[in-house]
């Protein structure tokens, strides 16, 4: 937790206010249509497709979700191979199935709880601002939040947090993760 500071007790987080984390250059805004909200999320769209059609890989590979992962690969995040994308999708589906059948099991999530930033990380840390960048940003637990949204849940147990180093431009965990993405730390509006 070197990057963020939890500022709340475990609480019920309203899912409809949540946004997926935006990272300049890595996040293809044209695919998102400048709307990072959970309801517009390719993650939720993917769950809907699988729920209605099963693992139809021809259809799945044409989704916005896969296009975003392929974009990440092109941008230098070379872990997003075709096989890794498929594995990641299966994991997402497993989380959805677990929540659907068993509900949210806090004990299972203690090591990696749902954590929500009250302001987007790139905005607080690097000064990136844009009129469309708003809402509470998911720091941790995006797969659970997307599944809960698709299941129609109004809230999900989690914690609110803030950036520990606002305005510092410290790369933190992203320094290593995004080392091959050219210009990602220079991109500001």
C-alpha positions in Angstrom: 0.0 0.0 0.0 2.9 2.4 -0.8 0.8 4.3 -3.3 -2.5 4.8 -1.5 -3.9 5.3 2.0 -7.2 3.7 3.1 -9.4 6.4 4.7 -12.5 4.4 5.6 -13.7 1.4 7.4 -15.2 -1.5 5.4 -18.3 0.1 3.8 -20.9 -0.6 1.1 -19.6 1.2 -2.0 -22.3 2.3 -4.5 -21.4 0.4 -7.7 -23.0 2.9 -10.1 -20.6 5.6 -9.1 -17.5 3.5 -10.0 -15.1 4.0 -12.9 -12.4 1.8 -14.3 -8.9 3.2 -13.9 -7.7 5.4 -16.6 -4.0 5.3 -17.7 -2.9 7.7 -20.5 -1.8 6.1 -23.7 -2.5 2.6 -22.3 -6.3 3.3 -22.2 -7.7 3.7 -25.8 -10.2 6.4 -25.3 -11.9 5.8 -28.6 -12.8 2.3 -27.6 -14.2 3.7 -24.2 -15.9 6.6 -25.9 -14.4 8.9 -23.2 -16.6 7.1 -20.5 -14.7 5.1 -17.9 -17.9 4.3 -15.9 -18.6 0.7 -14.8 -21.8 0.7 -16.8 -20.0 1.5 -20.0 -17.2 -0.9 -19.2 -16.0 -3.5 -21.7 -15.6 -5.8 -18.7 -19.4 -5.8 -18.1 -20.0 -6.1 -21.9 -17.8 -9.2 -21.9 -19.7 -10.9 -19.0 -22.9 -10.3 -20.8 -21.6 -11.9 -24.0 -20.4 -15.0 -22.2 -23.5 -15.3 -20.1 -25.7 -15.2 -23.2 -23.4 -17.1 -25.7 -20.9 -19.1 -23.6 -17.2 -19.1 -24.5 -17.7 -18.4 -28.2 -14.1 -17.3 -28.8 -14.7 -15.9 -32.3 -17.2 -13.4 -30.8 -15.2 -12.8 -27.7 -12.0 -12.0 -29.6 -13.9 -9.1 -31.4 -15.0 -7.5 -28.1 -13.9 -4.1 -26.8 -12.3 -5.9 -23.9 -10.0 -7.9 -26.2 -9.3 -4.9 -28.3 -8.1 -3.0 -25.2 -5.8 -5.8 -24.2 -4.4 -6.0 -27.7 -3.8 -2.3 -27.6 -1.9 -2.7 -24.4 0.3 -5.3 -26.1 1.1 -2.9 -28.9 1.8 -0.1 -26.4 4.6 -2.3 -24.8 2.7 -4.4 -22.2 3.9 -7.6 -23.8 2.2 -9.9 -21.2 -1.1 -9.5 -23.1 -0.6 -12.3 -25.6 -3.6 -14.1 -27.1 -3.3 -16.9 -24.6 -2.9 -14.6 -21.6 -6.1 -12.7 -22.7 -8.0 -16.0 -22.8 -6.7 -17.0 -19.4 -7.7 -13.6 -18.0 -11.2 -13.9 -19.4 -11.6 -17.3 -17.9 -10.5 -15.8 -14.5 -13.0 -13.0 -14.9 -15.8 -15.5 -15.6 -14.8 -17.6 -12.5 -15.1 -14.5 -10.3 -18.5 -13.8 -11.8 -19.7 -17.4 -11.2 -18.4 -17.3 -7.6 -20.2 -14.0 -6.8 -23.4 -15.3 -8.6 -23.5 -18.6 -6.7 -22.0 -17.7 -3.3 -22.3 -13.9 -3.0 -19.4 -11.8 -1.8 -17.2 -13.6 0.7 -15.2 -10.9 2.6 -12.8 -13.5 4.1 -11.8 -14.5 0.6 -11.0 -10.9 -0.3 -9.1 -9.8 2.8 -5.7 -9.9 1.2 -6.9 -7.9 -1.9 -10.0 -6.0 -0.9 -12.0 -3.8 -3.2 -10.4 -0.3 -2.9 -11.8 2.8 -4.4 -10.0 6.1 -5.0 -12.2 9.1 -4.4 -10.3 10.9 -7.3 -8.6 9.3 -10.3 -5.0 8.3 -9.6 -3.5 9.9 -12.8 -5.3 13.1 -11.9 -4.0 13.3 -8.3 -0.5 11.9 -8.9 0.4 13.4 -12.3 -2.0 16.3 -12.7 -3.9 14.8 -15.6 -7.3 16.3 -16.0 -10.1 16.0 -18.5 -13.8 16.9 -18.2 -14.8 13.2 -18.9 -12.5 11.9 -16.2 -14.7 11.7 -13.1 -16.3 9.3 -10.7 -14.7 7.0 -8.1 -11.9 5.0 -9.6 -11.4 1.4 -8.9 -7.9 0.8 -7.5 -8.3 -2.8 -6.7 -11.2 -5.2 -7.3 -12.3 -4.3 -10.8 -13.3 -7.8 -11.8 -15.5 -8.1 -8.7 -17.0 -4.7 -9.3 -17.8 -5.5 -12.9 -19.4 -8.9 -12.0 -21.4 -7.3 -9.1 -22.6 -4.6 -11.5 -23.7 -7.2 -14.1 -25.4 -9.1 -11.3 -27.4 -6.0 -10.5 -25.9 -5.4 -7.1 -26.3 -1.8 -5.8 -23.3 -1.9 -3.5 -20.1 -3.9 -2.9 -18.1 -4.1 0.3 -14.9 -2.1 0.1 -12.7 0.7 1.3 -12.2 4.3 0.2 -8.7 5.5 -0.3 -6.6 8.5 -1.4 -3.3 8.9 -3.2 -0.4 9.0 -0.6 1.7 11.2 -2.8 -0.6 13.6 -4.7 1.2 15.9 -7.2 4.5 14.1 -6.7 4.8 12.5 -10.1 6.2 9.4 -8.4 5.8 6.5 -10.7 5.5 3.9 -7.9 4.2 0.5 -9.0 3.5 1.9 -12.5 7.2 2.7 -13.1 8.0 -1.0 -13.6 4.7 -2.1 -15.0 4.7 0.7 -17.7 8.4 0.9 -18.4 8.0 0.0 -22.1 5.1 2.4 -22.7 6.6 5.5 -24.3 5.4 8.9 -23.0 2.9 7.5 -20.5 4.2 9.7 -17.6 4.4 12.8 -19.8 0.8 12.7 -21.1 -1.2 15.5 -19.5 -4.1 17.6 -20.7 
